[in-house]
Structure formats: C-alpha cells, structure tokens
Amino acid sequence: MMTRRSTGKTRMARALWYARRGVVEMRIAPLQRPRPGEALVRTLFSGISRGTERLVFNGDIGESEWERMRGPNQEGAFPFPVKYGYCATGVVEEGPAELMGRTVFCLHPHQDHFVVPAAALVPLPEAVPARRAVLTANMETSLNACWDSGAGPGDRIVVVGAGVVGLLVTALTARLPGAEVTTVDVDQARRPLAESLGARFALPADAPADADLVFHASATAAGLATAINCAGFEATIVEMSWYGDRPVQMELGGAFHSRRLRLVSSQVGHVSPGRRPRWTHRRRVETAAALLASLPALDALVAEEIAFEDAPRELPRILAAGASGLAPVIRYPQA
C-alpha cells in the first residue's frame, strides 16, 4: 500500500555537485513524485567520505574506473560534473506504509530530498541515531575487510591508519576475544579514539612487529611500508586503501619474501568470498547498521558537522590536500 502526503505541487530538491576540479556547487532540480514501490526521503545527515570524495573533487578517478566507481544514485559522469556521495540518512515522508516515518539509510549523494526505490532503503535500528548511521557504508567496508582477513580470537592485529575506516576496523577487531589490537597513525590526537574502542595506539616509529594480521588504511606509501614492517612470518596484510590513478611505491625488499608475507586487497563492491554463497549485499548492509547500535563510542567519528547550505564553501577546505581531521557530517535543515 502506498501512502502519500503531497500537495500536488512540483517539489524542488537541492543537491551538491562536483562541478569541476576544486569546485562544488549547489544545484536545484525538480523532484519527481514517488511511484508505486518508491519512497520520498527527507535527508537528515550525510557523511563525507574524505578519501574517495577527495579523489572525485580533484578529478583523480582514473578513466578505467569511471564505471566501477559510479554510485548507486549518482548523476552526471566522471570526471565532471558529477553528483556523488553514498552515506545519507533521512526520514521517509511518502512511500510504502511500512516505511512511513521510519529513519533510513541510503547510498545516495548529498541532497536534501530524494526519491528512490523502497528496496534501496535500510530501516535503522531504533538504537542507532541518524547521525551515527552515516557510518553505515564505511562499517560495511570494514566488516567486509574483517571477513577478507580471516581475523580470529587471540590474534595480534595492527591497523595502520586511524581514519574513519581504520577506526571502524579497530572497533570490530578489538571485540574479538583475546585479540591484541594496535592502531597506528602519525597523528597523536587519534590515541583517545583508538583507546576508546578497546585498542592500543602507537606512532609509526613505535609500531609493533610480528603481527598475525595487518590492515592498511592510510592511503599512503609510508603507511603501506609500516604495515609490511609490522607483519610477522607468513602474516597477511589487508590493503584497504584506494589510490585512484596515483602510482604507489611499495617496499618489497628486505624481509618481505623471506617472511613469506601475503598482501591481499579488500573492496566492498563484492561480498567477501568466504561469505558470498550465503550473504547478499542487503544482509551485509543491514548487519553493518545493526553493529553501530552497540558502539556508541563511534559518535566521536562524526563529531564535526557543517550545515548543508555551507557545504559548497566548506567542502574545498575539507577535501584540500593535506587537510587533517576525520570527515565531517553534513546536517540538513530540520535535522
């Protein structure tokens, strides 16, 4: 059954577009009425994926990746102009009766109202605030990486890179019984975050060696070198960083071969092979959202916020080369 609450007037939606290299624009376009099986969502928050959106902002998505990098509700085409983003939470205002008034997550660009198939919406558990729920996509990435790694109880685990994804991997692995997790980052200010999630913290110079398993999430060659140095004999290094079309120098000399290290990639586009026969993308994203309920400490990962109206001016600062800090969240009117 479709429930509507509409005056019949044409509704307009505002969205952020990466218009050209280094330029973000607010664009307005008519918003279609939801058809049967669709829903209208009023956005409350959307998360900025600093690593990926920095590549989009700078036009650094290599041509070979233009199709693979398309978001589920992206408009435009790489390199520019493109409406991009994938971490939105909001409230259903029109659509199927069972979704009316529900707070939901959706892989959607930064936009104040949007219409999507109802099946694209993930209702949030009541214990997950809409603001924290912008981490759902990154939690899904982190969950998939944990599956790819084969991490288990009692493992000595190192996470290199204390950005949002690295800290989410930290949160998941630190909950394994008996696991010893150390988060490594160049920014000493990340220590309290790592420790609040149950891990130790170390600067690269003090990173532990002989780890059973290493996750790399810093998107830097120096971080990858640190990850390799942390790995013990026949350990696995899970590469989670995405570099766009930038070449990356790897240090494969020294003890890389004599220690028989394994360097494996992890990417969220496919469910990890060990789970794929039983797990759908839907089951995985619902599980990612549910995991956020038991980790209120993750609210610290979305501590900074900007107003939607200010985003065209603020995003160039946030996505500038060398800009520090965790990615902020965009707050929409009436959130």
C-alpha positions in Angstrom: 0.0 0.0 0.0 1.4 3.4 -1.0 0.8 6.3 1.5 1.2 9.9 0.2 1.4 13.2 1.9 1.7 15.6 -1.1 0.1 18.9 -2.1 0.5 18.1 -5.8 2.9 21.0 -6.3 6.2 20.4 -8.0 8.8 19.9 -5.3 12.4 21.0 -5.8 15.5 19.3 -4.4 18.9 20.8 -3.7 22.0 18.7 -4.3 25.8 19.1 -4.1 27.6 18.6 -7.4 31.4 18.4 -8.0 31.2 20.8 -10.9 34.8 20.9 -12.0 38.2 20.4 -10.3 38.2 22.1 -6.9 34.6 23.5 -7.3 31.5 22.4 -5.5 28.1 23.8 -6.5 24.6 23.6 -5.0 22.1 22.8 -7.8 18.3 22.8 -7.8 16.2 20.4 -9.8 12.6 19.2 -9.8 11.9 16.2 -7.6 9.6 13.5 -9.1 6.7 12.2 -7.2 7.3 8.7 -5.9 5.7 6.0 -7.9 4.4 2.7 -6.5 7.3 0.9 -4.9 9.3 4.1 -4.4 9.7 6.4 -1.4 10.4 10.1 -0.8 13.1 10.7 1.9 13.9 14.0 3.7 17.6 13.9 4.4 18.8 14.5 8.0 22.5 13.9 7.6 25.0 12.7 5.0 28.6 11.6 5.6 31.6 12.8 3.6 33.9 10.0 2.6 37.1 12.1 2.8 39.4 9.7 0.9 37.0 8.8 -2.0 35.4 12.3 -2.3 38.8 14.0 -2.3 39.6 11.9 -5.4 36.3 12.9 -7.0 36.8 16.6 -6.0 40.3 16.6 -7.6 39.3 14.7 -10.8 41.6 11.8 -9.8 39.3 9.0 -10.7 41.2 7.2 -13.4 39.2 6.7 -16.6 39.5 2.9 -16.3 37.5 3.2 -13.0 34.7 5.6 -14.2 32.1 2.9 -14.5 33.1 0.8 -11.5 33.1 3.9 -9.3 29.6 5.0 -10.2 27.5 5.4 -7.1 24.0 3.7 -6.9 22.2 7.0 -7.3 24.9 9.1 -8.9 24.0 11.7 -11.6 26.4 13.1 -14.1 29.6 11.3 -15.2 33.3 11.3 -14.2 35.3 13.3 -14.2 32.9 16.3 -14.1 30.2 17.4 -13.4 29.0 14.7 -11.0 26.6 14.4 -8.1 28.4 12.0 -5.7 28.1 10.6 -2.2 26.9 7.4 -0.5 26.2 8.0 3.2 22.8 9.5 3.6 20.2 9.1 6.4 16.8 10.5 6.5 13.1 10.1 7.2 10.6 8.6 4.8 7.8 11.2 4.0 6.0 9.4 1.2 6.0 5.7 0.2 5.0 2.3 1.4 3.0 2.3 4.6 5.6 0.2 6.5 8.3 2.8 5.9 6.3 5.9 6.6 8.1 7.9 9.3 11.0 5.5 9.5 14.6 6.7 9.8 16.5 5.0 7.0 20.0 4.7 5.5 20.6 5.0 1.7 23.6 5.0 -0.6 22.7 8.4 -2.0 24.6 11.6 -2.9 24.3 14.8 -0.8 20.8 16.0 -1.4 18.1 17.4 0.8 15.2 15.3 -0.5 15.3 12.3 -2.9 13.1 9.6 -4.4 14.4 6.0 -4.7 13.0 2.5 -4.9 11.9 1.5 -1.4 14.1 -1.6 -1.6 17.2 0.8 -1.7 16.4 1.9 1.9 17.7 0.3 5.0 15.5 1.0 8.1 17.7 1.8 11.0 17.5 0.0 14.4 15.9 2.3 17.0 19.2 2.3 19.0 21.2 3.8 16.1 20.9 7.7 15.9 20.6 9.1 12.4 23.8 11.0 12.8 25.9 7.9 13.7 24.2 5.9 11.0 26.1 7.9 8.3 28.9 5.4 9.1 26.9 2.5 7.8 28.7 2.4 4.4 32.1 2.6 6.0 31.1 0.0 8.5 30.1 -2.3 5.7 33.5 -1.8 4.1 35.2 -2.6 7.4 33.1 -5.7 8.0 33.9 -7.0 4.6 37.6 -6.4 5.2 37.4 -8.3 8.5 35.9 -11.2 6.6 38.7 -11.0 3.9 41.3 -11.0 6.7 40.2 -14.2 8.5 40.8 -12.4 11.8 40.1 -14.5 14.9 40.2 -14.6 18.7 43.6 -14.1 20.2 45.2 -12.6 17.1 47.8 -9.9 17.3 46.3 -7.3 15.0 47.7 -4.0 13.7 45.6 -1.3 12.0 47.7 1.2 10.1 45.7 4.4 9.5 43.3 5.9 12.1 40.8 7.5 9.7 37.1 6.5 9.8 37.6 3.1 8.1 40.7 2.3 10.1 38.9 3.1 13.4 35.9 1.1 12.4 38.2 -1.9 11.7 39.7 -1.2 15.1 36.3 -1.3 16.7 35.4 -4.6 15.1 38.7 -6.5 15.7 39.1 -5.2 19.3 35.8 -7.1 20.1 37.3 -10.4 19.2 38.0 -12.4 22.4 41.6 -12.2 23.4 42.7 -10.1 20.4 45.5 -7.6 20.9 44.8 -4.7 18.6 47.1 -1.7 18.0 46.1 1.2 15.9 49.0 3.1 14.2 48.8 6.7 13.0 51.0 9.7 12.5 48.5 11.9 14.4 48.9 11.5 18.2 45.4 13.1 18.6 43.9 9.8 17.4 45.1 8.0 20.5 42.0 8.7 22.6 39.7 7.4 19.8 41.6 4.2 19.4 41.8 3.6 23.1 38.0 4.3 23.5 37.4 1.5 21.0 39.5 -1.0 23.0 42.8 -0.8 21.2 46.3 0.3 21.9 47.8 3.2 20.0 51.3 3.7 18.5 53.1 6.2 16.3 54.7 4.6 13.2 58.2 4.6 14.9 56.8 2.5 17.8 54.5 0.2 15.8 54.6 -3.4 17.0 56.2 -6.1 14.9 55.4 -9.8 14.5 51.6 -9.2 14.0 49.4 -12.1 12.9 47.4 -9.7 10.7 47.7 -6.2 9.5 45.1 -3.9 8.0 46.4 -0.9 5.9 44.0 2.1 5.6 46.2 5.2 5.4 46.3 5.5 1.6 50.0 6.4 1.7 53.1 4.6 0.6 54.7 5.3 4.0 51.7 3.6 5.7 51.9 0.6 3.5 55.6 0.3 4.3 54.8 0.4 8.0 52.1 -2.3 7.5 54.7 -4.6 5.8 57.2 -4.0 8.6 54.5 -4.9 11.3 53.7 -8.2 9.7 55.1 -11.4 11.3 56.1 -14.6 9.5 53.6 -15.7 6.8 51.2 -13.0 8.1 48.5 -11.3 5.9 48.4 -7.6 5.1 44.9 -6.5 4.0 45.2 -3.4 1.7 42.0 -1.3 2.2 43.3 2.0 0.7 42.2 3.2 -2.7 44.6 5.4 -4.5 42.7 6.4 -7.6 45.1 6.7 -10.5 48.1 7.6 -8.3 51.1 5.2 -8.5 52.2 3.8 -5.2 55.7 2.8 -4.3 55.9 -0.5 -2.4 58.9 -1.7 -0.4 59.2 -5.4 -1.3 62.9 -5.8 -0.5 64.2 -6.7 3.0 62.3 -9.5 4.6 59.1 -9.3 2.5 59.9 -12.5 0.7 61.8 -14.3 3.4 58.9 -13.8 5.8 56.5 -15.1 3.1 54.0 -12.2 3.6 50.7 -12.1 1.8 49.3 -8.8 0.5 45.6 -9.0 -0.3 43.1 -6.4 -1.5 39.8 -5.8 0.1 37.0 -3.9 -1.6 33.3 -3.5 -0.8 31.9 -4.0 -4.3 31.7 -7.7 -3.7 30.8 -9.7 -0.6 33.9 -11.4 0.7 34.4 -14.8 -1.0 34.0 -16.8 2.3 30.6 -15.3 2.9 29.4 -14.8 -0.7 27.4 -18.1 -1.0 25.1 -17.1 1.9 25.4 -13.4 2.3 23.7 -10.8 0.0 24.6 -7.2 -0.2 21.3 -6.4 1.6 22.1 -8.8 4.5 25.6 -7.2 4.8 24.4 -3.6 4.9 21.7 -4.4 7.4 24.3 -6.1 9.6 26.6 -3.1 9.3 23.8 -0.8 10.5 23.0 -3.1 13.4 26.6 -3.2 14.5 26.5 0.6 15.0 23.9 0.1 17.8 26.4 -1.4 20.2 29.2 1.1 19.6 28.1 4.5 20.9 31.8 5.5 21.1 31.7 5.8 17.3 29.8 9.1 17.7 33.2 10.6 18.1 34.0 9.7 14.5 31.2 12.2 13.3 32.0 14.9 15.8 32.4 17.7 13.3 29.5 18.9 11.2 28.7 21.5 8.6 25.4 23.0 7.5 24.1 21.8 4.1 23.8 25.4 3.0 27.5 26.0 3.8 28.8 22.8 2.1 29.8 24.4 -1.3 32.1 26.7 0.6 33.3 24.2 3.2 34.0 21.1 1.1 37.0 22.6 -0.8 38.6 23.2 2.7 37.7 19.8 4.0 38.9 17.9 0.8 42.1 20.0 0.3 45.3 18.1 0.0 46.8 17.7 3.5 43.6 18.7 5.3 43.5 16.9 8.6 40.8 15.5 10.8 38.1 12.9 10.4 35.5 13.5 7.7 32.6 15.7 8.9 28.9 15.1 8.6 26.5 17.4 6.7 23.5 18.5 8.7 20.3 19.3 6.7 17.5 21.7 7.7 15.1 20.2 10.3 17.6 17.5 11.3 
